[in-house]
């Protein structure tokens, strides 16, 4: 499997995307968008902003697990990671998004 954004419509009718790594693992997921065009704009924002390390926000949850958000230039979150057991795992996830997003293809899928 090659790196790609999967775009889909959820059960509530909102459009979402997830970035998948070469191994098929989800490495970033979006919020819901009411319009498909806005979801496509979100993907473009991830491709662009993933190349700027300052756009990633690393966070630790109350349970001690780690995750990150990717923000757009306006400060809005455009993608959220899964939870990681430790900080180094989350940092590896950030690097994976930076490596995979710019050239990832977009595929529409059924959810």
SEGU-410843 format. One record per atom (N, C-alpha, C): residue number from 1; residue in three letters; atom name; z, y, x. Coordinates in nm, 3 decimals. Layout:
residues N
{NUM Ala CA {Z Y X}} ...
END
This chain:
residues 111
{1 Unk N {0.000 -0.118 0.084}} {1 Unk CA {0.000 0.000 0.000}} {1 Unk C {0.000 0.124 0.089}} {2 Unk N {-0.078 0.224 0.051}} {2 Unk CA {-0.078 0.344 0.132}} {2 Unk C {0.003 0.453 0.064}} {3 Unk N {0.040 0.553 0.143}} {3 Unk CA {0.121 0.662 0.091}} {3 Unk C {0.049 0.733 -0.022}} {4 Unk N {0.125 0.758 -0.130}} {4 Unk CA {0.064 0.822 -0.245}} {4 Unk C {0.169 0.885 -0.335}} {5 Unk N {0.121 0.981 -0.411}} {5 Unk CA {0.198 1.035 -0.522}} {5 Unk C {0.154 0.958 -0.645}} {6 Unk N {0.248 0.904 -0.718}} {6 Unk CA {0.218 0.845 -0.848}} {6 Unk C {0.258 0.947 -0.953}} {7 Unk N {0.165 0.983 -1.038}} {7 Unk CA {0.191 1.076 -1.147}} {7 Unk C {0.190 0.996 -1.277}} {8 Unk N {0.289 1.021 -1.361}} {8 Unk CA {0.301 0.943 -1.485}} {8 Unk C {0.366 1.027 -1.594}} {9 Unk N {0.355 0.978 -1.717}} {9 Unk CA {0.420 1.042 -1.830}} {9 Unk C {0.539 0.954 -1.870}} {10 Unk N {0.657 1.015 -1.879}} {10 Unk CA {0.776 0.937 -1.913}} {10 Unk C {0.788 0.916 -2.065}} {11 Unk N {0.890 0.846 -2.106}} {11 Unk CA {0.907 0.812 -2.249}} {11 Unk C {0.928 0.935 -2.336}} {12 Unk N {0.977 1.042 -2.277}} {12 Unk CA {0.998 1.167 -2.352}} {12 Unk C {0.871 1.251 -2.358}} {13 Unk N {0.763 1.204 -2.294}} {13 Unk CA {0.637 1.276 -2.295}} {13 Unk C {0.621 1.377 -2.183}} {14 Unk N {0.717 1.381 -2.091}} {14 Unk CA {0.706 1.474 -1.979}} {14 Unk C {0.631 1.409 -1.863}} {15 Unk N {0.565 1.492 -1.785}} {15 Unk CA {0.490 1.445 -1.668}} {15 Unk C {0.581 1.452 -1.546}} {16 Unk N {0.575 1.349 -1.464}} {16 Unk CA {0.658 1.337 -1.344}} {16 Unk C {0.574 1.279 -1.231}} {17 Unk N {0.623 1.296 -1.108}} {17 Unk CA {0.560 1.229 -0.995}} {17 Unk C {0.668 1.169 -0.907}} {18 Unk N {0.627 1.072 -0.829}} {18 Unk CA {0.712 1.014 -0.724}} {18 Unk C {0.623 0.992 -0.603}} {19 Unk N {0.680 1.022 -0.486}} {19 Unk CA {0.610 1.000 -0.360}} {19 Unk C {0.652 0.865 -0.307}} {20 Unk N {0.553 0.781 -0.276}} {20 Unk CA {0.580 0.647 -0.225}} {20 Unk C {0.537 0.639 -0.079}} {21 Unk N {0.618 0.570 -0.001}} {21 Unk CA {0.586 0.546 0.140}} {21 Unk C {0.488 0.429 0.150}} {22 Unk N {0.442 0.403 0.271}} {22 Unk CA {0.348 0.293 0.294}} {22 Unk C {0.401 0.159 0.246}} {23 Unk N {0.534 0.141 0.250}} {23 Unk CA {0.594 0.014 0.208}} {23 Unk C {0.618 0.007 0.057}} {24 Unk N {0.577 0.111 -0.016}} {24 Unk CA {0.592 0.113 -0.161}} {24 Unk C {0.724 0.170 -0.210}} {25 Unk N {0.812 0.206 -0.119}} {25 Unk CA {0.943 0.260 -0.157}} {25 Unk C {0.928 0.404 -0.205}} {26 Unk N {1.000 0.438 -0.313}} {26 Unk CA {1.004 0.577 -0.360}} {26 Unk C {1.086 0.659 -0.263}} {27 Unk N {1.030 0.770 -0.216}} {27 Unk CA {1.105 0.854 -0.123}} {27 Unk C {1.132 0.994 -0.177}} {28 Unk N {1.069 1.030 -0.288}} {28 Unk CA {1.094 1.159 -0.351}} {28 Unk C {1.049 1.151 -0.496}} {29 Unk N {1.126 1.210 -0.587}} {29 Unk CA {1.090 1.209 -0.729}} {29 Unk C {1.103 1.351 -0.784}} {30 Unk N {1.023 1.380 -0.885}} {30 Unk CA {1.022 1.515 -0.944}} {30 Unk C {1.107 1.521 -1.069}} {31 Unk N {1.123 1.642 -1.115}} {31 Unk CA {1.177 1.670 -1.247}} {31 Unk C {1.068 1.642 -1.349}} {32 Unk N {1.097 1.659 -1.477}} {32 Unk CA {0.996 1.645 -1.581}} {32 Unk C {0.924 1.777 -1.603}} {33 Unk N {0.794 1.770 -1.624}} {33 Unk CA {0.713 1.887 -1.653}} {33 Unk C {0.651 1.870 -1.791}} {34 Unk N {0.647 1.977 -1.870}} {34 Unk CA {0.590 1.967 -2.004}} {34 Unk C {0.438 1.959 -2.001}} {35 Unk N {0.376 2.010 -1.895}} {35 Unk CA {0.230 2.008 -1.885}} {35 Unk C {0.185 1.938 -1.757}} {36 Unk N {0.078 1.864 -1.768}} {36 Unk CA {0.024 1.789 -1.654}} {36 Unk C {-0.013 1.883 -1.539}} {37 Unk N {-0.071 1.998 -1.569}} {37 Unk CA {-0.111 2.092 -1.464}} {37 Unk C {0.009 2.138 -1.383}} {38 Unk N {0.123 2.156 -1.447}} {38 Unk CA {0.244 2.197 -1.375}} {38 Unk C {0.292 2.086 -1.284}} {39 Unk N {0.278 1.962 -1.327}} {39 Unk CA {0.314 1.847 -1.243}} {39 Unk C {0.222 1.843 -1.120}} {40 Unk N {0.094 1.866 -1.139}} {40 Unk CA {0.000 1.868 -1.028}} {40 Unk C {0.034 1.982 -0.931}} {41 Unk N {0.076 2.096 -0.985}} {41 Unk CA {0.120 2.207 -0.899}} {41 Unk C {0.244 2.168 -0.820}} {42 Unk N {0.333 2.089 -0.881}} {42 Unk CA {0.452 2.041 -0.812}} {42 Unk C {0.416 1.954 -0.693}} {43 Unk N {0.316 1.868 -0.711}} {43 Unk CA {0.269 1.783 -0.601}} {43 Unk C {0.216 1.870 -0.487}} {44 Unk N {0.138 1.969 -0.519}} {44 Unk CA {0.084 2.059 -0.416}} {44 Unk C {0.197 2.132 -0.344}} {45 Unk N {0.300 2.169 -0.418}} {45 Unk CA {0.415 2.236 -0.358}} {45 Unk C {0.487 2.144 -0.260}} {46 Unk N {0.500 2.016 -0.295}} {46 Unk CA {0.563 1.919 -0.204}} {46 Unk C {0.479 1.906 -0.078}} {47 Unk N {0.348 1.894 -0.093}} {47 Unk CA {0.262 1.881 0.024}} {47 Unk C {0.280 1.999 0.119}} {48 Unk N {0.287 2.118 0.064}} {48 Unk CA {0.301 2.239 0.146}} {48 Unk C {0.442 2.253 0.203}} {49 Unk N {0.542 2.248 0.118}} {49 Unk CA {0.679 2.280 0.159}} {49 Unk C {0.746 2.170 0.241}} {50 Unk N {0.692 2.050 0.236}} {50 Unk CA {0.750 1.941 0.316}} {50 Unk C {0.729 1.963 0.466}} {51 Unk N {0.644 2.058 0.501}} {51 Unk CA {0.618 2.085 0.641}} {51 Unk C {0.711 2.191 0.700}} {52 Unk N {0.799 2.245 0.616}} {52 Unk CA {0.895 2.346 0.659}} {52 Unk C {1.036 2.288 0.649}} {53 Unk N {1.098 2.254 0.761}} {53 Unk CA {1.231 2.192 0.758}} {53 Unk C {1.335 2.273 0.681}} {54 Unk N {1.319 2.404 0.675}} {54 Unk CA {1.417 2.487 0.605}} {54 Unk C {1.412 2.470 0.454}} {55 Unk N {1.308 2.405 0.403}} {55 Unk CA {1.295 2.385 0.259}} {55 Unk C {1.371 2.262 0.210}} {56 Unk N {1.423 2.182 0.302}} {56 Unk CA {1.502 2.064 0.264}} {56 Unk C {1.649 2.101 0.258}} {57 Unk N {1.715 2.054 0.156}} {57 Unk CA {1.858 2.077 0.137}} {57 Unk C {1.929 1.941 0.138}} {58 Unk N {2.005 1.915 0.242}} {58 Unk CA {2.078 1.790 0.259}} {58 Unk C {2.215 1.804 0.192}} {59 Unk N {2.253 1.705 0.110}} {59 Unk CA {2.379 1.715 0.036}} {59 Unk C {2.454 1.582 0.040}} {60 Unk N {2.585 1.592 0.031}} {60 Unk CA {2.669 1.473 0.019}} {60 Unk C {2.735 1.475 -0.119}} {61 Unk N {2.730 1.361 -0.187}} {61 Unk CA {2.788 1.352 -0.321}} {61 Unk C {2.939 1.333 -0.313}} {62 Unk N {3.005 1.344 -0.425}} {62 Unk CA {3.150 1.323 -0.432}} {62 Unk C {3.187 1.180 -0.392}} {63 Unk N {3.093 1.087 -0.411}} {63 Unk CA {3.120 0.947 -0.375}} {63 Unk C {3.095 0.918 -0.227}} {64 Unk N {3.049 1.021 -0.151}} {64 Unk CA {3.028 1.004 -0.008}} {64 Unk C {2.886 0.964 0.029}} {65 Unk N {2.798 0.946 -0.070}} {65 Unk CA {2.658 0.913 -0.040}} {65 Unk C {2.580 1.043 -0.014}} {66 Unk N {2.464 1.028 0.045}} {66 Unk CA {2.382 1.142 0.086}} {66 Unk C {2.250 1.144 0.011}} {67 Unk N {2.197 1.264 -0.008}} {67 Unk CA {2.064 1.282 -0.070}} {67 Unk C {2.010 1.417 -0.025}} {68 Unk N {1.886 1.445 -0.063}} {68 Unk CA {1.828 1.575 -0.030}} {68 Unk C {1.738 1.622 -0.142}} {69 Unk N {1.723 1.752 -0.149}} {69 Unk CA {1.626 1.817 -0.237}} {69 Unk C {1.523 1.887 -0.150}} {70 Unk N {1.402 1.894 -0.200}} {70 Unk CA {1.297 1.975 -0.139}} {70 Unk C {1.274 2.093 -0.232}} {71 Unk N {1.280 2.213 -0.177}} {71 Unk CA {1.265 2.334 -0.258}} {71 Unk C {1.131 2.400 -0.230}} {72 Unk N {1.084 2.473 -0.331}} {72 Unk CA {0.964 2.555 -0.318}} {72 Unk C {1.005 2.690 -0.260}} {73 Unk N {0.907 2.771 -0.228}} {73 Unk CA {0.935 2.902 -0.168}} {73 Unk C {1.015 2.992 -0.262}} {74 Unk N {1.010 2.966 -0.393}} {74 Unk CA {1.089 3.045 -0.488}} {74 Unk C {1.232 2.991 -0.506}} {75 Unk N {1.267 2.886 -0.430}} {75 Unk CA {1.400 2.830 -0.436}} {75 Unk C {1.419 2.718 -0.538}} {76 Unk N {1.316 2.693 -0.619}} {76 Unk CA {1.326 2.589 -0.720}} {76 Unk C {1.310 2.451 -0.656}} {77 Unk N {1.389 2.355 -0.702}} {77 Unk CA {1.379 2.217 -0.652}} {77 Unk C {1.251 2.155 -0.707}} {78 Unk N {1.168 2.100 -0.618}} {78 Unk CA {1.045 2.034 -0.661}} {78 Unk C {1.051 1.882 -0.641}} {79 Unk N {1.151 1.836 -0.568}} {79 Unk CA {1.165 1.692 -0.548}} {79 Unk C {1.306 1.657 -0.504}} {80 Unk N {1.350 1.539 -0.547}} {80 Unk CA {1.484 1.490 -0.516}} {80 Unk C {1.473 1.349 -0.461}} {81 Unk N {1.553 1.320 -0.360}} {81 Unk CA {1.550 1.187 -0.298}} {81 Unk C {1.639 1.090 -0.375}} {82 Unk N {1.633 0.966 -0.332}} {82 Unk CA {1.728 0.866 -0.376}} {82 Unk C {1.861 0.893 -0.305}} {83 Unk N {1.963 0.814 -0.335}} {83 Unk CA {2.091 0.825 -0.266}} {83 Unk C {2.088 0.734 -0.142}} {84 Unk N {2.145 0.783 -0.034}} {84 Unk CA {2.152 0.708 0.091}} {84 Unk C {2.299 0.683 0.126}} {85 Unk N {2.323 0.575 0.195}} {85 Unk CA {2.460 0.539 0.233}} {85 Unk C {2.519 0.634 0.336}} {86 Unk N {2.431 0.691 0.421}} {86 Unk CA {2.483 0.777 0.527}} {86 Unk C {2.387 0.894 0.553}} {87 Unk N {2.435 0.990 0.628}} {87 Unk CA {2.359 1.110 0.657}} {87 Unk C {2.231 1.079 0.735}} {88 Unk N {2.240 0.987 0.829}} {88 Unk CA {2.121 0.957 0.910}} {88 Unk C {2.010 0.895 0.822}} {89 Unk N {2.048 0.817 0.722}} {89 Unk CA {1.948 0.762 0.631}} {89 Unk C {1.877 0.872 0.554}} {90 Unk N {1.954 0.971 0.507}} {90 Unk CA {1.895 1.083 0.435}} {90 Unk C {1.804 1.165 0.527}} {91 Unk N {1.846 1.184 0.651}} {91 Unk CA {1.762 1.258 0.746}} {91 Unk C {1.632 1.182 0.775}} {92 Unk N {1.640 1.051 0.782}} {92 Unk CA {1.518 0.970 0.798}} {92 Unk C {1.428 0.985 0.676}} {93 Unk N {1.489 0.995 0.557}} {93 Unk CA {1.412 1.017 0.434}} {93 Unk C {1.339 1.149 0.437}} {94 Unk N {1.405 1.253 0.486}} {94 Unk CA {1.341 1.384 0.499}} {94 Unk C {1.220 1.374 0.593}} {95 Unk N {1.237 1.307 0.704}} {95 Unk CA {1.126 1.291 0.798}} {95 Unk C {1.012 1.212 0.736}} {96 Unk N {1.046 1.112 0.656}} {96 Unk CA {0.944 1.032 0.588}} {96 Unk C {0.863 1.116 0.490}} {97 Unk N {0.932 1.202 0.414}} {97 Unk CA {0.860 1.291 0.322}} {97 Unk C {0.768 1.384 0.401}} {98 Unk N {0.820 1.442 0.509}} {98 Unk CA {0.739 1.533 0.591}} {98 Unk C {0.616 1.462 0.647}} {99 Unk N {0.631 1.335 0.684}} {99 Unk CA {0.520 1.259 0.741}} {99 Unk C {0.419 1.214 0.636}} {100 Unk N {0.467 1.177 0.517}} {100 Unk CA {0.381 1.116 0.417}} {100 Unk C {0.316 1.214 0.319}} {101 Unk N {0.385 1.320 0.282}} {101 Unk CA {0.338 1.406 0.173}} {101 Unk C {0.206 1.477 0.198}} {102 Unk N {0.182 1.536 0.316}} {102 Unk CA {0.063 1.620 0.331}} {102 Unk C {-0.069 1.549 0.301}} {103 Unk N {-0.081 1.424 0.338}} {103 Unk CA {-0.208 1.353 0.322}} {103 Unk C {-0.204 1.244 0.217}} {104 Unk N {-0.099 1.242 0.137}} {104 Unk CA {-0.086 1.137 0.035}} {104 Unk C {-0.186 1.162 -0.077}} {105 Unk N {-0.245 1.054 -0.125}} {105 Unk CA {-0.335 1.063 -0.239}} {105 Unk C {-0.254 1.071 -0.367}} {106 Unk N {-0.318 1.111 -0.476}} {106 Unk CA {-0.252 1.120 -0.607}} {106 Unk C {-0.318 1.018 -0.698}} {107 Unk N {-0.234 0.937 -0.761}} {107 Unk CA {-0.283 0.834 -0.853}} {107 Unk C {-0.206 0.844 -0.983}} {108 Unk N {-0.277 0.845 -1.094}} {108 Unk CA {-0.212 0.844 -1.224}} {108 Unk C {-0.183 0.699 -1.260}} {109 Unk N {-0.059 0.674 -1.303}} {109 Unk CA {-0.017 0.537 -1.337}} {109 Unk C {0.054 0.538 -1.471}} {110 Unk N {0.062 0.419 -1.532}} {110 Unk CA {0.142 0.399 -1.653}} {110 Unk C {0.284 0.377 -1.608}} {111 Unk N {0.379 0.433 -1.679}} {111 Unk CA {0.519 0.413 -1.640}} {111 Unk C {0.574 0.286 -1.702}} 
END
